[in-house]
């Protein structure tokens, strides 16, 4: 291992040295170093990340001296040290750190493949997570070929989970949802891959839905729906020929995704940075393709009491544009039934506009 730090930072060098001697004592001491590192990792500032690295390196050094073949948990713990070290290096950024982070994940993955994956579901889960995290590090490098290598990492995570797609385990569903979500997001960065990205986002949503009753597990589903909306927006704006029925199905799918995100983020809107972007997309797609549902969509947002000022500004703009769109139609050429529907839509838009001004 090539250490990033040559000595322990003062905060850690002041900890009284311990001399664990038995494998279990060494294993416990390594776990303590790992927990200290995770606490620092979550703080996120460069100094804390550098100190976290030192903690993970201490844990790795301790566990590498263990008889790894005697107890799978020793090797399991060692993989945590390497993965956490890779995470800290990725957060620090810079090409040297990212290159070393990839090496950390490769070592962790090699050790995970030596564990009996069928013996403990957590072994397979961590192997999937390791591949996903390696993909994130590849993307952070932004070097030539990094995007394709990231896609391969996400696909490897899905191969690890193959055969467990219908597992009742939430951790399995969550890792598959994360792999498909990242796969979709990466495809969206490649030209003319929107259909594949849409399919990946759909798979991600399928897996995330089983986890969404747990608030802490909702973020992946929100990101998956964000990817789905982006893919559909690209497809609808594409100059290529589209089947009208297919386009209509995409629109319904996108509006369902928007409403799901608004529902999932309603309890704690400030915790979800994608909420405003998804709401703006909802305003646009309802105005452009389903103006008769725009007022209802905005009314639901207003009733929740969770619309930010930026969201209200977007709502006002979409109402104005939708009303102008209807008024620019050749009303004289419409049959009475369609004219009545347009009048009802205009009235609903006007009423919602008044609520926004209140």
N, C-alpha and C positions, 0 to 999 in steps of 0.2 A: 504494500500500500504506500502510495506517495502522499504523506501528510501535508495538508494545507498549512497547518500550524506547527511550529517547531517546539512550542512549549505550551503548557496550559495557561489560559488567561488567569489574572489574579483572583477573580471570583471563584475559580475552581481549584487553583493551587492552594487556596486556604483551607480546603476541605481536608480534615485529618486523613492521612493515608490508611487504607485498610489492606490487609494481607490475606485475602480469602485463599483457602488451601484446597478444599474439596471441590469437586465439580459443581455440586449444588450451590456452594457458597460463591463460586466464580460466576455461575449463571445468574444468581440473585444480584451480585454486585454489578454485572453487566446490564441487567434490567434497570437498576437504579440510575446508571449513567444514561441509558436510553430515555428514561422518563424525564430526567433533567433536560436532556437535549430537546425533547418534544416541547416542553414548556417554553424553552427559549425560541424554538422554531416558530411557534405560534405568535411570538411578539413581532417577528418579521423585519426588524431593523437590522442593518448590516452588522453592527456589533453583536447583537444577539445571535444572528445567523452564524457568525464566525465562532462564537462560543459554543453554539449547538454542534458545530462540526467537531470541535474538540471532544465533546461528550460522546458523540457517535463513534469517533475514532478510538476512544478509550473502551467503549463497549465492544467494538470489533476486535481489538487486541486481546481483550479478556476471553472472548468466546472462541477466537481462533486457536487458543491453547486447550480447548475442551476436546474430549473424545467424541467427536461429532457423530460417529457411527453408533455410539452406545445409547443415545437418547435423541429421537427426532426433534424434541423441543430445543435442544442445543443448536442444531442447524437452523431451526425455525427462528430462534432468537437472533442468530447471526445474519439471516436475511433481512431482518428488521433494521439492524445496524447499517447494512449496506444501502438499503432503500432510503432510509432517513438521511444518510449522508448524501445520496444522490439528490434528494429533495432539497436539502440545504444548499448544495452547490448550484442547482438549477435556479433557486431563488436569488442567489448572489449574482448570477448572470456573468456574461463575459465568456469568450470562446474557450479559454483554458478551463474555467470552471465547468462549462457545459460538456466539454470532451471528457473530463474526469467523471462527471455525473453519469454519462453514458456507460463508462467503464464500471461504475458502481452498480448500475442496474444489470449489466451483463453478468457480474459476479453473483448478484442476488438471484438472478434467473437460473444460473447454472446450479446454485445450491438448491433452489426450489425444485428443480427437475430431479434431484437426488432424494427428495422426500416421497414417501408413499402417498400419492395424491388421493387415493381411495380410502386411506386410513382415517383421514380427518378432513372434513369439508373446508376447513380454514386454509389448508395447504393449497388447494386448487384456487380458492378465492384470492389468496395473496399472489399467486403466480399471475392471475389475470390482472390484478392491480399493478403488478410490477411492469407488465407489458404496456399498460395504459400510461403509467408514469414515464416510461421510457419514450413513448410517443410524444408526450408533452415536452420532454427535453429536446427531442429532435426538432419539434416545431419552433422552440425557443431559439435554436441555432440559426434558423433562416438561411442556411447555406444551400448550395446547389444540391438538389436531390433530397433535402431534408423532409420536404412534404411527403414525397413518396415513401421515404423510410418511416415516417410517422404513421402513414396509412398501413404499412406492413405491420407495425407494432400493434395497432388497434385490431387488425385482422388476426394477429397471433393471439391476442387476448380472447377473441371470439372462438378461435380453435381450441383453446384451453377449456372453454366452457361448453364446447359442443357435446350434445347429448344430455345437457342439463337445462335446456331452454324452458322446460315446464316445471322446474324444481320449485317447491313451495318455499325454499329458503330466500328470505329477503336480501341477504348479502349477495347471493348468486344473481338474483334479478337486478340488483343495483349495479353490479359490475358489468353485466351485459348491457344494461341501459347506458352506462357511461361509455362503454366501448363503441356502441352504435352511434351515440350522440357525437363523440369525437370523430368518428369515421365520417359522419355526415358533414360536420363542420369543416373537416379537411377537404372533402370533395368539393365543397362550395368555393374553395379557393382555386379550383382548377376549372378552366373553361370547358363548357359543354358537358359538365358532369351533373347537371341539376336533377335529372331523373334518378340517377343513382343516389344522389344526396337525399332526395325525397324518400326513396325506399329505405335508406338507412335510418332516416329520422322516424319513419313509421315504425320500424322495428324497435327503435329506442323507446318510443312512446308506449308500445305494447308491454315492454319489460318494466318501464317506470310506473305504469298504472297500478301494479300490485304493491308498490311501495308508498304511494302518495297519501295513505292515511297517516303516515308518520311525517310530521312537519319537517323534521331534520333531513328527510330523504326526498323532498320535493324538488330541490334545485335542478337535479338532472332532468326531470320531466319538463321543467320550464325551459331549460336549454334545448332539449330535443324539439319542443314545439317552436321555439325561436328558429331553429335550423329548418324545420318544415316550412314555416312561413317564408323564410328567405328563399328557399328552393322554389316554392310556388310563385312567389313574386317574380323571380327570374324567368320562370316558364311562361307566366302570363304576359310578361313584357317582351318575350322573345319574338322576333319577326317570323319565325318558322310557323308553318301551317299547324293549326290545332283543331282537333275535333271539338265541336261545340259542347257535346255531352261531357267530354273529358275536362274541358275548361270549367264547366259548371260544377263538376264533382270536386275539382281542385278548390274552387271558391268556397264551397260548403265545408270542405276539410279545413281550409285555412281559418274560416270564421269560427268553426268549432274549437280549433286550437287557441285562437285569441280568447274566446270566452273561458276556456279551461284555465289559461294563464291568469286571467283576471280573478277567477274564483280561487285559485291556489295562492295567489299573492294578497288577497284581500285582508287577511288577518294581520299581516305585518308587511305593508307595502314598502316601507323604507329599507327592508332587508333584501329586496329583489331589484337589482339594477336594471334588469331587462324589462321590467313592468311598463315603464313609460314608452320604450321603443315598440313593444308589442301593441300597446294601446294605440299609438300613432298609426301603426300598420293596420289595425282594425278600423280606425277612422277612414283610412284611405280605401281599403278594400270594400267596405260597406258603401262608401260614397260612390265609388266607381262602378260597382257591380250589383249592389243590393241596397239602393238608397231608401227603399221602403222599410228596411230593418235598421237603418242608421239611428233614428230617434230612439227606438227601443234599446239598442245597444248603449247609447249615451245615457238614457234614463236609468238603466241598471247601474252604470258607473256612478251617477250622481246620487242614487239612493244608497249606495254603499258608504258614501261620505269619505272616500279614500282617494279622490282625484286630486292630484297636485295642480298647481297653477299652470304649469307647462301643459299638462294633460287637458285642462279646461281651455287653454288657448288653442290647442289642436282641435278640440271638439267644436269650438266656435267657427274655426276656419272651415272645417269639413261641412258644417251645417250651411254656411254661406255658399260654399261651392256646390253642394247638392241642390240647394234651392235654385241657384242660377242654372244649373244643368237641366233641371226640370222645366224652368221657364223658357229656356232656349229651344225646347222641343216645339215642333209644329203641331200645336194643340188642335188646330182646326181639322187636322187629318185623322185625329184619333176617334175611335168608336166610343160611345157613351160610357161603357164599362171601364175602359182603360183611363178615360178622362177622370172618372170618379175616383179611381185608385190614385191617380197623380194628385188630385186635389186633397185627398185624405193624407197622402204622404207630405205634401206641403204644409198642411195644418199641423201634423205631428212634428215636423221639423221646426215650425214656428213656436210651438208650445215648449219644445225642449230648449230652443234658443232663449226664450223668456226665463226658464229655470236657471240657465247658466248665467244670466244677467242678474239674477236675484241675489 
